């Protein structure tokens, strides 16, 4: 599990936006796409509010390491796989036509990479986000106003 602490900014049903300090964990998790930045450049994550936190509460959030690995496989694996497939297809087509394979391999490899990234972009909202979301597991300190 990757853990961090933050402060709840807003609540929306079973979800909460949490502002966290950047730490060494930020480099490992691969959730940079899931964050937005608050004023001052601090990341804000949409989390599942399983601990019943309120606005202003100091909370502990966790992301399952398995979720990080799966997210990295999706984000990097699909485009790279299509890049390799396009490159190999370009080489095969070029050899069958008796031409130099470099240009067509580069062209189809780049096309595969662009298609892979486009597929991820188009389907990013349809993926089951709850599986990959950080979760509030503990309220460390309640906001005095709540």
Secondary structure, 3 states (H helix, E strand, C coil): CEEEEEEEEEEECCEEEEEECCCCHHHHHCCHHHEEECCCCCEEEEEEECCCCCCCCEEEEEECHHHHHHHHHHHHHHHHHHHHHHHHHHHHHHHHHCCCHHHHHHHHHHHHHHHHHHHHHHHCCCCCHHHHCEEEEEEEECCCCC
